[in-house]
């Protein structure tokens, strides 16, 4: 493992956690707050704390570390509370990180007033993550974003480039619901 890469990852993580401490914390964003924002604008606001981040990220100890047009990267710290009965990190943890990265990459392609939901998720675990693995990153990239469907792929890697898993997603794209009139 490259000490420099891991050190850079840990420094970035500390910086982002500090930024999030000043922000809104975990929670659910209201539609009125995001209706006029593009997906990329919304994701940037999540990252800098102006919008809440997903509560599952706090529960499973991961965070958004990079976002751009058609891409999103999450960094996680596997813990012994996420073990399967065989002593490895549970496959659901891999899936959650990859789903977050791929789906949020799709989110960055949404124009204002549009949203998405994961319709299909495929995951291939190629190497076990152990509880003593210091960090991994889930990197999601959009392959196609259309009016009704979007697809993305992702990789779960260590600081030394070790591939732990890869996957794909198909997301359903739709208009945000209309605001309710009083």
Secondary structure, DSSP 8 states (H G I E B T S, - for coil): --HHHHHHHHHHHHHHHHHHHTS--B----HHHHTTS-HHHHHHHHHTTSS-B-HHHHHHTEEEEEEETTEEEEEE---GGGB-TTSSB-HHHHHHHHHHHHHHHHHTT--TTEEEEEEEEEEEE-S---TT---EEEEEEEEEE-SSEEEEEEEEE-TT--EEEEEEEEEEEEE-------
